[in-house]
Amino acid sequence: MNHTTLFYIIIAIICINFIIDKILDALNAKHYNDQLPEELQDVYDEDEYKKSQRYKATNYRFGILTSTFSFVLTLVFFFLDGFAFVDQLARQITDHNILVTLIFFGIIMIGSDILTTPFSYYKTFVIEEKFGFNKTTKTTFILDKIKGWLMTIIVGGIILGIITWFYHSTKDLFWIYAWVLVSIFTIFINLFYSRLIVPIFNKQTPLEDGSLRDAISKYAESVGFNLDKIFIIDGSKRSTKANAYFSGFGNEKRVTLYDTLVNDLDEDEIVAVLAHEVGHYKKKHIIFNLFSSILLTGLTLFILSLLIDNPMLSEALGVQETSFHIGLIAFGILYSPLSEITGLIMNWFSRKFEYQADDYAKNTYKAEPLITSLKKLSKNSLSNLTPHPAYVFMHYSHPTLLERIKNLKQ
């Protein structure tokens, strides 16, 4: 195999991924107007169901536009040796290996984000606005962009810079050092995400004393779960959509409720949602996901270490000199089929874990308020209640609403 063949293998992978995604999207779209199953008849009234169908169709058409734009732009960039051009640009600024890598990825990241920002703006201020979801102000939108860039540049830059230094300093062993670094960072983020990262973008306040906190504390005590860190996050500053999540472990474990969730659900339903989240913790799902992520990262870095010094990776993207950052781009695309397989496996586990957490909530609290809460959340986000099975298999980390209700009623 020569570098030209490898280049066309990379192009083929990009094209196949795009085609598969579009086929799945089209199959899913054909089910938008399906008759709702009996169990879901009470989620929408007739007007709401028509609104949900319009929302899904609008997002489908917009998704075709954005993904096709990205696909065509990617192909043009590859065929015009865009990576070689950016590499030369970075090397004109400095000849320091680590700085070249950081500047290269910085240009790629910022350039890509600038090109896709108009689509993000349209999605937020036209589509989400039209269907009553958007609460984001233009100031918040701009500040989110700036904060996201700064986070990526500072945190991502430090990690990428250290990994690049490991590569140039240790060669064959760099993947082990990189794995240790990424693992420590992953554990740190899992522990302190809500304490350190969330406040940059959102305001969190402890849940006030009252009947809701008493009900939550009473449930937590009944299952032997120490839960004294319950926070409300101002999700309504960006969207009317609701959510709740569990983060951290040990002394850092906490539950975070979106203010929209507290407003949309009654007290019994909120406790049921929390019972589901406690189920994830009790069943060790958080620990499983954390260590699975670490193991998969180790596997990826090990395979990368076997291939990164092959000059064909860089030559395939138009750079004659073996380059770590160019090799990373080529490897990332070549690795994507294996990454897709591991993603499908993790999604399968995730759907299985959702059933287990639902069962835990049903057995330690009640099924009915969890069912009604899931219906309300689906209704308020205009969710697709009749997705195509193939789309669910490929993309869903949660079972469908119908599958969860059937399981809860058993």
FIMARFI-523696 format. One line per 10 residues: number of its first residue (from 1); their letters; for each residue z, x, y of N, C-alpha, C. Coordinates in steps of 0.2 Angstrom, whole numbers. Each point is the difference from the previous one (the first is absolute). Layout:
REM FIMARFI-523696
NUM = a = Z/X/Y/Z/X/Y/Z/X/Y  ...;
***
This chain:
REM FIMARFI-523696
1 = mnhttlfyii = 0/4/-6/0/-4/6/0/4/6  -4/-1/5/0/3/7/3/-4/5  0/2/6/4/-3/5/-4/-6/3  -7/0/-1/-4/-6/2/2/-6/-5  0/2/-6/2/-6/-5/7/-3/1  4/5/2/7/-2/1/0/-5/7  -4/2/5/-1/-4/6/-2/-7/-2  -5/-1/-4/-2/-7/-2/5/-3/-5  4/3/-3/5/-3/-4/5/-3/5  2/4/5/4/-3/5/-2/-6/3;
11 = iaiicinfii = -7/0/2/-3/-5/3/0/-6/-4  -1/1/-7/-1/-6/-5/7/-3/0  6/4/0/6/-3/-1/2/-4/6  -2/2/6/1/-4/6/-4/-7/0  -6/1/-3/-5/-6/0/3/-5/-5  2/3/-6/3/-5/-5/6/-3/2  4/3/3/7/-3/3/-2/-5/4  -5/1/5/-2/-5/5/-3/-6/-4  -4/1/-4/-3/-6/-4/5/-4/-4  4/3/-3/5/-3/-4/5/-4/4;
21 = dkildalnak = 2/3/6/4/-4/5/-4/-6/2  -6/0/2/-4/-5/3/-1/-6/-6  -1/2/-6/-1/-5/-5/7/-4/-1  6/4/0/6/-3/-1/1/-5/6  -1/2/6/1/-4/6/-4/-6/-1  -7/0/-2/-4/-5/-1/2/-5/-5  3/2/-6/2/-4/-5/7/-4/3  4/4/4/6/-3/2/-2/-6/5  -5/2/4/-2/-5/6/-3/-7/-4  -3/1/-5/-2/-6/-4/5/-5/-2;
31 = hyndqlpeel = 6/2/0/6/-4/-2/4/-3/6  -2/2/6/3/-2/6/1/-8/0  -5/-3/-2/0/-8/1/2/-3/-7  3/3/-4/2/-3/-7/5/-5/1  0/-5/-4/5/-5/0/7/3/-2  5/-2/4/6/3/-1/4/-2/-6  3/4/-4/3/-2/-6/6/-5/2  2/-4/-5/5/-6/1/6/3/3  2/6/-3/7/3/3/0/3/7  -7/0/3/0/3/7/-3/-6/5;
41 = qdvydedeyk = 0/-6/-3/-3/-5/5/4/-1/6  7/1/-1/4/-1/6/1/6/5  -4/5/-1/1/6/4/-4/-2/7  -6/-2/0/-4/-2/6/-1/-8/0  0/-2/6/-3/-7/1/-8/1/1  -3/-5/1/-8/1/0/-2/4/6  3/-1/6/-2/4/5/2/7/0  6/2/-3/2/7/-1/-4/3/-5  -2/-3/-5/-5/3/-6/-6/2/3  -3/-5/4/-7/2/4/1/6/4;
51 = ksqrykatny = 6/0/4/1/6/4/1/6/-4  3/0/-6/1/6/-4/-7/2/-3  -5/-5/-1/-6/2/-3/-4/3/6  0/-2/6/-3/3/6/2/7/1  7/1/-1/3/7/1/-2/5/-5  -1/-2/-6/-2/4/-6/-7/2/1  -4/-5/2/-8/1/1/-1/5/6  4/-1/5/-1/4/6/2/7/-2  6/1/-3/2/7/-2/-5/3/-5  -3/-4/-4/-5/2/-5/-6/3/4;
61 = rfgiltstfs = -3/-4/4/-6/3/4/2/6/4  6/0/3/2/6/4/1/6/-4  2/-1/-6/1/5/-5/-6/3/-2  -5/-4/-1/-7/3/-2/-3/4/6  1/-2/6/-2/3/6/3/7/0  7/0/0/4/6/1/-1/5/-6  0/-2/-6/-1/4/-6/-7/3/0  -5/-4/2/-7/3/0/-1/5/6  3/-1/5/0/5/6/3/6/-3  6/0/-3/3/6/-2/-4/4/-6;
71 = fvltlvfffl = -3/-4/-4/-4/2/-5/-6/4/2  -4/-3/5/-6/3/3/2/6/4  5/-1/4/2/6/4/2/6/-5  4/-1/-5/1/5/-5/-6/3/-3  -5/-4/-2/-6/3/-3/-3/4/5  -1/-2/6/-3/4/6/3/6/1  7/0/0/4/6/1/-1/5/-5  -1/-2/-7/-1/4/-5/-7/3/0  -5/-4/1/-7/3/0/-1/4/6  3/-1/5/-1/5/6/5/6/0;
81 = dgfafvdqla = 3/1/-5/5/6/-1/5/-1/6  3/-6/1/5/-1/5/6/5/-1  2/1/-7/6/4/-1/-1/7/2  -6/2/-1/-1/7/1/0/1/8  -3/-5/4/0/0/7/8/0/3  4/-4/-3/7/0/2/3/6/-2  -1/3/-6/3/7/-2/-2/5/5  -7/0/2/-2/5/5/4/-1/7  0/-6/2/4/-1/6/7/2/0  3/-1/-6/7/2/0/1/8/0;
91 = rqitdhnilv = -5/3/-3/0/8/-1/-2/3/7  -4/-4/4/-1/3/7/6/0/4  5/-4/-1/6/-1/3/5/6/-2  1/1/-6/4/5/-3/-3/2/-7  3/6/-2/-2/3/-7/6/0/-4  6/-3/2/6/0/-4/-1/-6/-5  1/2/-7/-2/-5/-5/4/-7/0  6/1/2/4/-6/0/-2/-4/6  -1/3/6/-2/-4/6/-7/-3/-1  -4/4/-3/-7/-3/-2/1/-7/-4;
101 = tliffgiimi = 4/0/-5/1/-6/-4/3/-5/4  5/1/4/3/-5/4/-5/-3/5  -4/4/4/-5/-2/5/-5/-4/-4  -2/2/-6/-6/-3/-3/3/-7/-2  5/-1/-3/3/-7/-2/2/-4/6  2/3/6/2/-3/6/-7/-3/3  -5/4/0/-7/-3/3/-2/-6/-5  0/1/-6/-2/-5/-5/4/-7/1  7/1/1/4/-6/0/-1/-3/7  1/3/5/-1/-3/7/-7/-3/1;
111 = gsdilttpfs = -5/4/-3/-7/-3/1/-1/-6/-4  3/0/-6/-1/-6/-4/4/-6/3  6/1/3/4/-5/2/-3/-3/7  -3/4/4/-3/-2/6/-6/-5/-2  -4/2/-5/-5/-4/-2/2/-7/-3  5/0/-3/3/-6/-4/4/-4/5  3/2/5/4/-3/5/-3/-7/2  -6/0/2/-3/-6/3/0/-6/-6  0/2/-6/0/-5/-5/7/-2/-1  5/4/0/7/-1/0/2/-5/6;
121 = yyktfvieek = -3/2/6/2/-4/6/-3/-8/-1  -6/0/-3/-3/-7/-1/4/-4/-5  2/4/-5/4/-4/-6/6/-3/3  3/4/5/7/-2/2/-1/-5/6  -4/1/5/0/-4/6/-6/-5/-1  -4/0/-5/-5/-6/0/2/-4/-7  0/3/-6/1/-4/-6/7/-2/0  5/4/0/7/-2/-1/2/-4/6  -3/1/6/2/-4/5/-3/-7/-1  -6/-1/-2/-3/-6/-1/3/-5/-5;
131 = fgfnkttktt = 3/3/-5/4/-3/-5/7/-1/1  3/2/6/7/-1/2/5/5/-3  -3/6/-2/5/5/-3/2/6/5  -5/1/4/2/6/5/5/-1/5  5/5/0/5/0/5/0/7/4  -5/4/-2/0/7/2/-3/0/8  3/3/4/-3/1/7/-4/6/0  -5/0/5/-4/6/0/4/7/1  5/-1/4/5/6/1/3/2/-7  2/-4/-4/3/1/-7/-6/3/-4;
141 = fildkikgwl = -6/-2/0/-5/2/-4/-2/8/2  0/1/6/-1/7/3/5/5/-2  7/-3/1/5/4/-2/1/2/-7  -2/-5/-4/0/1/-7/-5/5/-2  -6/0/3/-5/5/-2/3/7/2  3/1/6/2/6/2/6/3/-4  4/-5/-2/6/2/-4/-3/2/-7  -4/-4/-3/-3/2/-6/-4/7/0  -3/1/5/-4/7/1/6/5/0  5/-1/4/5/6/1/4/1/-7;
151 = mtiivggiil = 1/-6/-3/3/1/-7/-4/4/-5  -6/-2/0/-5/4/-4/-1/7/2  0/1/6/-1/7/2/6/4/-1  6/-2/1/6/4/0/2/0/-8  1/-5/-3/2/0/-7/-5/2/-5  -6/-3/1/-6/2/-4/-2/7/1  0/2/6/-2/7/2/5/5/-3  6/-1/0/5/4/-3/-1/1/-7  0/-6/-4/-1/0/-7/-6/4/-2  -6/-2/3/-6/3/-1/0/7/1;
161 = giitwfyhst = 3/2/6/0/7/1/4/4/-5  5/-3/-2/4/4/-5/-3/0/-7  -4/-5/-2/-4/0/-6/-5/5/1  -4/0/5/-5/5/1/3/7/0  6/1/3/3/7/-1/2/2/-7  2/-5/-4/2/1/-7/-7/2/-3  -5/-3/1/-7/1/-3/-2/8/1  0/2/6/-2/6/2/5/6/-2  6/-2/-1/5/5/-1/1/1/-8  0/-6/-4/2/0/-7/-6/-1/-5;
171 = kdlfwiyawv = -6/-3/3/-6/-1/-4/2/-5/-6  0/3/-6/1/-4/-6/6/-4/0  5/2/3/7/-3/-1/1/-5/6  -5/-1/5/1/-4/6/1/-7/-2  -3/-3/-5/1/-7/-2/8/-1/-1  3/5/-3/7/-1/-2/4/-1/7  -1/5/4/4/0/6/-2/-7/4  -6/-1/0/-3/-6/4/4/-7/-3  0/0/-7/3/-5/-3/8/-1/2  3/5/0/7/0/2/1/-2/7;
181 = lvsiftifin = -4/2/4/0/-2/7/-1/-7/1  -6/-3/-3/-2/-7/1/6/-4/-4  3/2/-5/5/-4/-4/6/-1/5  2/6/3/6/0/4/-1/-5/6  -6/0/3/-2/-4/6/0/-7/-3  -3/-2/-6/0/-6/-2/6/-3/-1  5/3/-3/7/-2/-1/3/-1/7  -1/5/4/3/-1/7/-2/-6/3  -7/-2/0/-2/-6/4/2/-6/-4  1/0/-6/2/-6/-4/8/-1/2;
191 = lfysrlivpi = 3/5/1/7/-1/2/1/-2/8  -4/3/4/2/-1/7/-6/-3/4  -5/-3/-4/-5/-3/4/2/-5/5  4/-5/-2/3/-5/4/4/3/6  3/5/-1/5/3/5/-4/4/5  -5/4/-2/-4/4/4/-7/-2/2  -4/-3/-4/-7/-1/2/0/-7/3  3/-5/-3/-1/-7/2/2/-1/8  6/3/2/1/-1/7/-5/3/5  -4/4/-2/-6/3/4/-4/-6/2;
201 = fnkqtpledg = -1/-5/-4/-5/-5/1/3/-7/1  6/-1/-3/4/-7/0/7/1/2  3/-5/2/7/-1/2/3/-3/-6  6/3/-3/4/-3/-5/7/-1/2  2/-6/-2/7/-2/2/4/-2/-6  6/1/-1/4/-2/-6/0/-8/1  0/-3/-6/1/-7/-1/6/-2/3  1/-5/4/6/-2/3/4/-4/-5  7/0/1/4/-4/-4/-1/-7/1  0/-4/-6/-1/-7/0/-2/-2/-7;
211 = slrdaiskya = -2/-6/0/-1/-3/-7/-5/4/-4  -6/2/3/-5/4/-4/3/6/-3  3/4/5/3/6/-3/6/-1/-5  4/-5/1/5/-2/-5/-4/-2/-7  -5/-4/0/-4/-2/-6/-3/6/-3  -2/5/4/-3/6/-3/5/4/-4  6/1/4/5/4/-3/3/-3/-6  1/-7/0/3/-3/-6/-5/1/-6  -6/-1/1/-5/2/-5/1/7/-3  -1/5/5/1/7/-2/6/1/-4;
221 = esvgfnldki = 5/-3/2/7/1/-3/0/-3/-7  -4/-5/-1/0/-4/-7/-4/5/-5  -4/4/3/-4/4/-5/2/7/0  6/2/4/2/6/0/-4/5/4  -3/-2/5/-4/4/4/2/1/7  2/6/2/2/2/6/-5/0/6  0/-5/4/-6/-1/5/4/-2/6  1/5/4/3/-1/7/-5/2/5  -6/3/-1/-4/2/5/-6/-5/-1  0/-6/4/-5/-5/1/-2/0/7;
231 = fiidgskrst = -7/1/1/-3/1/7/-5/-5/1  -1/-2/6/-5/-5/2/-5/5/4  -7/0/-1/-5/4/3/-4/-5/4  -2/2/6/-4/-4/5/-7/0/-2  -2/-3/-6/-7/0/-2/-4/-5/4  3/-4/3/-3/-5/4/-3/3/7  1/6/1/-3/3/6/-7/2/-2  -2/0/-6/-7/1/-2/-4/-6/-3  4/-3/-4/-3/-6/-4/5/-5/-2  -3/-6/-2/4/-5/-2/2/0/-8;
241 = kanayfsgfg = -4/5/-3/1/0/-7/7/3/-2  2/-2/-6/7/2/-1/1/4/-6  5/4/-1/1/5/-5/7/2/-1  2/3/-5/7/3/-1/-1/5/-5  4/6/1/-1/5/-5/7/4/-1  0/3/-5/6/4/-2/-2/8/1  5/4/2/-2/7/1/6/4/-1  -1/6/-2/6/5/-1/3/-2/-7  5/5/-1/4/-1/-6/6/4/1  5/-2/-4/7/3/1/3/-3/6;
251 = nekrvtlydt = 3/4/4/3/-2/6/-5/-2/6  -6/2/-1/-5/-2/5/-4/-6/-2  2/-4/-5/-4/-6/-2/2/-5/5  -6/-4/2/1/-5/5/-6/-5/-1  2/-6/2/-5/-5/0/-3/-2/7  -6/-1/1/-3/-1/7/-3/-7/0  1/-4/4/-3/-7/0/-4/-1/7  -6/-2/-1/-4/-1/6/3/-6/4  1/0/7/2/-6/3/-4/-6/-1  -7/1/-2/-4/-6/-1/2/-3/-7;
261 = lvndldedei = 3/4/-5/2/-2/-6/6/-4/1  5/2/4/6/-4/1/-2/-6/4  -5/0/4/-2/-7/3/-3/-4/-4  -4/2/-5/-5/-4/-4/4/-3/-6  5/4/-3/4/-3/-6/7/-2/2  2/-5/-5/7/-2/1/4/5/-3  7/-1/0/5/5/-2/-1/1/-7  0/-5/-4/-1/0/-8/-6/4/-2  -5/-1/4/-7/4/-2/1/7/2  3/2/5/1/7/2/4/3/-5;
271 = vavlahevgh = 6/-3/-2/4/3/-6/-4/1/-6  -4/-5/-2/-5/1/-5/-4/6/0  -3/1/6/-5/6/1/4/6/0  6/0/2/5/6/-1/1/1/-7  2/-5/-3/1/1/-8/-6/3/-3  -6/-2/2/-6/4/-3/0/7/2  2/2/6/0/7/2/6/4/-4  5/-4/-1/6/4/-3/-2/1/-8  -4/-5/-2/-3/1/-7/-4/6/-1  -4/2/5/-4/6/0/5/6/0;
281 = ykkkhiifnl = 5/0/3/5/5/0/4/1/-6  2/-6/-3/4/0/-6/-4/2/-6  -7/-1/0/-4/1/-5/-3/7/0  2/4/5/-2/7/1/-7/1/2  -3/-5/3/-7/0/2/-1/5/6  4/1/4/0/4/6/0/7/-3  4/2/-4/1/7/-3/-7/1/-4  -2/-5/-4/-6/1/-4/-6/2/4  -1/-4/6/-6/1/4/1/6/4  6/2/2/1/7/3/-2/6/-5;
291 = fssilltglt = 2/0/-6/-1/5/-4/-7/0/-3  -3/-6/-1/-7/0/-2/-4/3/6  1/-2/6/-4/3/6/1/8/0  6/2/-2/1/8/0/-4/3/-6  0/-3/-6/-4/2/-5/-7/0/1  -3/-5/3/-7/-1/1/-2/5/5  4/1/5/-1/6/5/-1/6/-3  5/2/-5/0/6/-4/-6/1/-4  -3/-5/-3/-6/0/-4/-6/1/4  0/-3/6/-6/1/5/0/7/2;
301 = lfilsllidn = 6/2/2/0/7/3/-2/5/-5  2/-1/-7/-1/5/-5/-8/0/-1  -3/-6/0/-7/0/-1/-4/3/6  3/-1/6/-3/3/6/0/8/-1  6/2/-2/1/8/-1/-6/3/-5  -2/-4/-5/-5/2/-4/-7/1/3  -1/-5/5/-7/0/2/-1/2/7  6/1/4/-1/1/7/-4/7/2  1/5/-4/-3/7/1/-7/0/-2  -3/-6/-3/-7/0/-2/-4/0/6;
311 = pmlsealgvq = -5/5/1/-4/0/7/-4/-6/0  -2/-4/-6/-4/-5/0/2/-6/4  7/-1/1/3/-5/3/-2/0/8  1/6/3/-2/1/7/-7/0/1  -4/3/-5/-7/1/1/-4/-7/-1  3/-5/-4/-2/-7/0/0/-3/6  5/2/5/0/-4/6/-3/5/6  -4/5/-2/-4/3/5/4/7/3  6/2/-3/3/5/2/0/6/-5  -3/6/2/-2/5/-5/7/4/-2;
321 = etsfhiglia = 4/0/4/6/4/-1/6/-5/-3  3/3/-5/5/-5/-4/5/-1/5  2/-7/1/4/-2/5/5/-5/-2  7/1/1/5/-4/-3/-1/-8/2  -1/0/7/-1/-7/3/-6/-4/-2  -6/4/-1/-6/-3/-2/1/-2/-8  3/4/-3/1/-1/-7/4/-6/-1  5/-1/4/5/-6/0/-4/-7/0  -5/0/5/-4/-6/1/-4/-1/-6  -4/5/-3/-4/-1/-6/4/-2/-6;
331 = fgilysplse = 6/3/-1/4/-1/-5/3/-8/0  2/-2/6/2/-6/1/-5/-6/-2  -6/1/1/-5/-5/-2/-1/1/-7  -1/6/-3/-1/1/-7/6/-3/-4  6/0/3/6/-2/-4/1/-7/1  -4/-4/4/1/-7/1/0/-4/-6  -5/1/-5/0/-4/-6/6/0/-4  3/6/0/7/1/-4/5/-4/4  0/1/7/5/-3/4/-1/-8/0  -6/-2/-1/0/-7/-1/3/-3/-6;
341 = itglimnwfs = -1/4/-6/3/-2/-6/8/0/0  3/6/3/7/0/1/2/-6/5  -4/-2/5/2/-5/4/0/-7/-4  -5/-1/-4/0/-6/-4/7/0/-5  2/5/-2/5/1/-5/7/-2/4  0/3/6/6/-1/5/0/-8/2  -6/-2/1/0/-8/2/2/-4/-6  -1/2/-6/2/-4/-6/7/0/0  3/6/1/8/1/0/3/-4/5  -3/0/6/2/-4/6/0/-7/-1;
351 = rkfeyqaddy = -5/-3/-3/0/-7/-2/5/-2/-5  1/5/-5/5/-2/-5/7/1/3  1/4/5/7/1/3/1/-7/5  -5/-2/2/1/-7/5/2/-5/-5  -3/-1/-6/3/-5/-5/7/1/-1  2/7/-1/7/1/-2/5/-1/5  -2/1/7/4/-1/5/1/-8/2  -6/-3/-2/0/-8/1/5/-2/-5  0/2/-7/4/-2/-5/7/1/2  2/6/3/6/2/2/3/-5/5;
361 = akntykaepl = -4/-2/5/2/-4/5/1/-7/-3  -4/-2/-5/1/-7/-3/6/0/-4  2/5/-4/6/0/-4/6/2/4  0/3/5/6/1/4/1/-4/6  -5/-4/2/1/-4/6/-4/-7/-2  -6/-1/2/-3/-7/-1/-8/2/0  -4/-4/-4/-7/1/0/-3/-4/6  3/-6/1/-4/-5/5/0/3/7  5/2/3/-1/3/7/-4/6/0  -1/4/-5/-5/5/0/-7/-2/0;
371 = itslkklskn = -1/-6/-4/-7/-3/-1/-2/-3/7  5/-3/3/-2/-3/7/-1/5/5  4/6/0/-1/5/4/-7/3/0  -2/1/-7/-6/3/-1/-6/-4/3  1/-7/-1/-5/-4/2/0/0/8  5/0/3/1/0/7/-4/6/3  2/6/-3/-3/6/2/-7/1/-1  -3/-3/-5/-7/0/-1/-3/-5/5  3/-6/1/-3/-4/5/0/3/7  5/3/2/0/3/7/-4/6/1;
381 = slsnltphpa = -2/3/-6/-5/6/1/-7/-2/-2  -1/-7/-1/-7/-2/-3/-3/3/-5  5/2/-5/-2/4/-6/-5/-3/-4  -4/4/-4/-5/-3/-5/4/-2/-6  0/-6/-2/3/-3/-6/-4/0/-6  -6/2/1/-5/-1/-6/-4/7/-1  3/6/0/-4/6/0/-3/1/-7  -6/3/0/-3/2/-7/4/5/-4  0/-2/-6/5/5/-5/-2/7/1  -7/2/0/-2/7/1/3/3/6;
391 = yvfmhyshpt = 0/-4/5/2/3/7/8/1/-1  3/-5/-3/8/1/-1/1/6/-4  -4/1/-5/1/6/-5/-1/6/4  -5/1/4/-1/6/4/4/1/6  2/-5/3/3/1/7/7/-2/1  3/-5/-4/6/-3/1/6/4/-3  5/1/4/6/3/-2/5/-5/-2  -1/-6/2/4/-6/-2/-4/-5/-4  3/-4/-5/-3/-5/-3/-2/-6/5  -5/-4/-1/-2/-5/4/6/-5/1;
401 = lleriknlkq = 0/-4/5/5/-5/1/1/-5/-6  -6/-2/-2/0/-5/-6/3/3/-6  -1/7/-1/3/3/-6/7/1/1  3/1/6/7/1/1/3/-6/-1  -3/-6/3/4/-6/-1/0/-2/-7  -5/1/-4/0/-2/-7/5/4/-4  1/6/2/5/4/-3/7/-2/2  1/-2/6/7/-2/3/2/-7/-3  -5/-4/-2/1/-7/-3/2/1/-8  -1/5/-3/1/1/-7/7/-1/-2;
***
